[in-house]
Amino acid sequence: MSSVHGSRGWDEQAVLLAAGVADLAVTTVSSALGSLQGLMRRSDGAEIVADAQQDLMSRGRIALDRCAAGPVAHLEVLAQHAKARRTVHGADV
């Protein structure tokens, strides 16, 4: 710790850190609400909300698939690629 921070106690530093995080959260929420109000004024607001919902659902599906997916069977993938190449070149075996 530097001498500037050395004179402050851990409690004071924790309070300052918490206040900084709270200020950042309030600023972020305020900005998001302002953006949301701007979107609500638009005539195509329902379409924007539907698109946002679809995007979030797609992201959720991808995240769940990423977490739930087992290890990739590398030899199986290589075999499928080899078979696809043979099929393209007319030597389907």
PyRosetta script that sets phi, psi and omega in degrees:
from pyrosetta import init, pose_from_sequence

init()
pose = pose_from_sequence("MSSVHGSRGWDEQAVLLAAGVADLAVTTVSSALGSLQGLMRRSDGAEIVADAQQDLMSRGRIALDRCAAGPVAHLEVLAQHAKARRTVHGADV")
pose.set_psi(1, 144.1)
pose.set_omega(1, 178.9)
pose.set_phi(2, -79.6)
pose.set_psi(2, 169.3)
pose.set_omega(2, -178.4)
pose.set_phi(3, -68.4)
pose.set_psi(3, -26.1)
pose.set_omega(3, 178.2)
pose.set_phi(4, -66.6)
pose.set_psi(4, -44.5)
pose.set_omega(4, -179.4)
pose.set_phi(5, -84.0)
pose.set_psi(5, -18.1)
pose.set_omega(5, -177.7)
pose.set_phi(6, -64.6)
pose.set_psi(6, -30.0)
pose.set_omega(6, -178.7)
pose.set_phi(7, -78.3)
pose.set_psi(7, -19.2)
pose.set_omega(7, 179.2)
pose.set_phi(8, -86.6)
pose.set_psi(8, 144.6)
pose.set_omega(8, 177.3)
pose.set_phi(9, -80.9)
pose.set_psi(9, 164.6)
pose.set_omega(9, 178.6)
pose.set_phi(10, -62.5)
pose.set_psi(10, -35.5)
pose.set_omega(10, -179.8)
pose.set_phi(11, -62.3)
pose.set_psi(11, -45.1)
pose.set_omega(11, -179.4)
pose.set_phi(12, -64.8)
pose.set_psi(12, -40.2)
pose.set_omega(12, 178.2)
pose.set_phi(13, -64.5)
pose.set_psi(13, -39.4)
pose.set_omega(13, 178.6)
pose.set_phi(14, -64.6)
pose.set_psi(14, -40.6)
pose.set_omega(14, 179.0)
pose.set_phi(15, -65.1)
pose.set_psi(15, -43.1)
pose.set_omega(15, 179.2)
pose.set_phi(16, -64.3)
pose.set_psi(16, -40.7)
pose.set_omega(16, 177.7)
pose.set_phi(17, -63.7)
pose.set_psi(17, -45.9)
pose.set_omega(17, 179.0)
pose.set_phi(18, -62.3)
pose.set_psi(18, -40.5)
pose.set_omega(18, 178.9)
pose.set_phi(19, -65.2)
pose.set_psi(19, -38.7)
pose.set_omega(19, 177.7)
pose.set_phi(20, -65.0)
pose.set_psi(20, -42.6)
pose.set_omega(20, 178.3)
pose.set_phi(21, -64.8)
pose.set_psi(21, -42.1)
pose.set_omega(21, 179.1)
pose.set_phi(22, -63.6)
pose.set_psi(22, -42.0)
pose.set_omega(22, 178.8)
pose.set_phi(23, -63.2)
pose.set_psi(23, -42.2)
pose.set_omega(23, 177.6)
pose.set_phi(24, -62.1)
pose.set_psi(24, -42.4)
pose.set_omega(24, 179.8)
pose.set_phi(25, -63.9)
pose.set_psi(25, -44.1)
pose.set_omega(25, 179.8)
pose.set_phi(26, -63.4)
pose.set_psi(26, -43.2)
pose.set_omega(26, 179.3)
pose.set_phi(27, -62.6)
pose.set_psi(27, -43.3)
pose.set_omega(27, -179.8)
pose.set_phi(28, -65.0)
pose.set_psi(28, -44.7)
pose.set_omega(28, 179.5)
pose.set_phi(29, -64.7)
pose.set_psi(29, -41.7)
pose.set_omega(29, 178.8)
pose.set_phi(30, -61.4)
pose.set_psi(30, -43.4)
pose.set_omega(30, 178.8)
pose.set_phi(31, -64.1)
pose.set_psi(31, -42.1)
pose.set_omega(31, 179.3)
pose.set_phi(32, -64.6)
pose.set_psi(32, -40.4)
pose.set_omega(32, 178.5)
pose.set_phi(33, -65.7)
pose.set_psi(33, -39.0)
pose.set_omega(33, 176.4)
pose.set_phi(34, -61.7)
pose.set_psi(34, -42.4)
pose.set_omega(34, 177.8)
pose.set_phi(35, -65.3)
pose.set_psi(35, -40.4)
pose.set_omega(35, 179.2)
pose.set_phi(36, -64.0)
pose.set_psi(36, -40.3)
pose.set_omega(36, 177.9)
pose.set_phi(37, -63.6)
pose.set_psi(37, -39.2)
pose.set_omega(37, 177.1)
pose.set_phi(38, -63.1)
pose.set_psi(38, -39.5)
pose.set_omega(38, 178.9)
pose.set_phi(39, -68.9)
pose.set_psi(39, -35.0)
pose.set_omega(39, -178.9)
pose.set_phi(40, -65.9)
pose.set_psi(40, -27.4)
pose.set_omega(40, -179.6)
pose.set_phi(41, -76.4)
pose.set_psi(41, -16.7)
pose.set_omega(41, -177.6)
pose.set_phi(42, -75.9)
pose.set_psi(42, 150.8)
pose.set_omega(42, -179.4)
pose.set_phi(43, -74.0)
pose.set_psi(43, -24.3)
pose.set_omega(43, -179.5)
pose.set_phi(44, -99.2)
pose.set_psi(44, 29.0)
pose.set_omega(44, -177.8)
pose.set_phi(45, -59.3)
pose.set_psi(45, -40.2)
pose.set_omega(45, -179.5)
pose.set_phi(46, -63.6)
pose.set_psi(46, -39.1)
pose.set_omega(46, 178.5)
pose.set_phi(47, -67.0)
pose.set_psi(47, -39.0)
pose.set_omega(47, 179.1)
pose.set_phi(48, -64.8)
pose.set_psi(48, -42.0)
pose.set_omega(48, 178.9)
pose.set_phi(49, -64.6)
pose.set_psi(49, -41.8)
pose.set_omega(49, 179.0)
pose.set_phi(50, -63.9)
pose.set_psi(50, -41.8)
pose.set_omega(50, 177.7)
pose.set_phi(51, -64.1)
pose.set_psi(51, -41.7)
pose.set_omega(51, 179.4)
pose.set_phi(52, -64.4)
pose.set_psi(52, -41.0)
pose.set_omega(52, 178.8)
pose.set_phi(53, -63.6)
pose.set_psi(53, -43.8)
pose.set_omega(53, 179.2)
pose.set_phi(54, -63.1)
pose.set_psi(54, -41.0)
pose.set_omega(54, 178.9)
pose.set_phi(55, -63.2)
pose.set_psi(55, -44.5)
pose.set_omega(55, 179.3)
pose.set_phi(56, -65.0)
pose.set_psi(56, -38.4)
pose.set_omega(56, 177.9)
pose.set_phi(57, -65.5)
pose.set_psi(57, -39.8)
pose.set_omega(57, 177.9)
pose.set_phi(58, -64.3)
pose.set_psi(58, -42.8)
pose.set_omega(58, 178.3)
pose.set_phi(59, -62.6)
pose.set_psi(59, -40.7)
pose.set_omega(59, 178.4)
pose.set_phi(60, -63.5)
pose.set_psi(60, -41.7)
pose.set_omega(60, 178.9)
pose.set_phi(61, -62.9)
pose.set_psi(61, -43.4)
pose.set_omega(61, 179.1)
pose.set_phi(62, -63.5)
pose.set_psi(62, -43.5)
pose.set_omega(62, -179.6)
pose.set_phi(63, -63.1)
pose.set_psi(63, -42.8)
pose.set_omega(63, 179.1)
pose.set_phi(64, -66.7)
pose.set_psi(64, -40.3)
pose.set_omega(64, 178.3)
pose.set_phi(65, -63.6)
pose.set_psi(65, -38.8)
pose.set_omega(65, 180.0)
pose.set_phi(66, -64.3)
pose.set_psi(66, -40.5)
pose.set_omega(66, -179.2)
pose.set_phi(67, -75.6)
pose.set_psi(67, -34.9)
pose.set_omega(67, -174.1)
pose.set_phi(68, -88.4)
pose.set_psi(68, -16.6)
pose.set_omega(68, -175.7)
pose.set_phi(69, -68.6)
pose.set_psi(69, 137.8)
pose.set_omega(69, 176.2)
pose.set_phi(70, -80.3)
pose.set_psi(70, -179.3)
pose.set_omega(70, 179.0)
pose.set_phi(71, -65.9)
pose.set_psi(71, 145.8)
pose.set_omega(71, -178.8)
pose.set_phi(72, -72.6)
pose.set_psi(72, 134.7)
pose.set_omega(72, 176.9)
pose.set_phi(73, -84.4)
pose.set_psi(73, 91.9)
pose.set_omega(73, -172.2)
pose.set_phi(74, -61.4)
pose.set_psi(74, -41.7)
pose.set_omega(74, 179.9)
pose.set_phi(75, -65.5)
pose.set_psi(75, -36.8)
pose.set_omega(75, 177.4)
pose.set_phi(76, -64.0)
pose.set_psi(76, -42.3)
pose.set_omega(76, 178.4)
pose.set_phi(77, -62.6)
pose.set_psi(77, -44.6)
pose.set_omega(77, 178.6)
pose.set_phi(78, -62.0)
pose.set_psi(78, -40.6)
pose.set_omega(78, 178.9)
pose.set_phi(79, -63.9)
pose.set_psi(79, -40.5)
pose.set_omega(79, 178.5)
pose.set_phi(80, -65.1)
pose.set_psi(80, -40.9)
pose.set_omega(80, 177.6)
pose.set_phi(81, -63.6)
pose.set_psi(81, -43.3)
pose.set_omega(81, 179.5)
pose.set_phi(82, -63.3)
pose.set_psi(82, -42.5)
pose.set_omega(82, 179.2)
pose.set_phi(83, -64.7)
pose.set_psi(83, -40.8)
pose.set_omega(83, 179.2)
pose.set_phi(84, -63.6)
pose.set_psi(84, -39.5)
pose.set_omega(84, 178.9)
pose.set_phi(85, -66.7)
pose.set_psi(85, -40.4)
pose.set_omega(85, 178.7)
pose.set_phi(86, -65.3)
pose.set_psi(86, -37.5)
pose.set_omega(86, 179.4)
pose.set_phi(87, -65.5)
pose.set_psi(87, -41.0)
pose.set_omega(87, -179.6)
pose.set_phi(88, -65.1)
pose.set_psi(88, -37.9)
pose.set_omega(88, -177.3)
pose.set_phi(89, -86.4)
pose.set_psi(89, 4.4)
pose.set_omega(89, 174.9)
pose.set_phi(90, 83.0)
pose.set_psi(90, 12.3)
pose.set_omega(90, -179.8)
pose.set_phi(91, -112.3)
pose.set_psi(91, 52.3)
pose.set_omega(91, -179.1)
pose.set_phi(92, -65.6)
pose.set_psi(92, 117.9)
pose.set_omega(92, -178.2)
pose.set_phi(93, -114.9)
pose.dump_pdb("model.pdb")
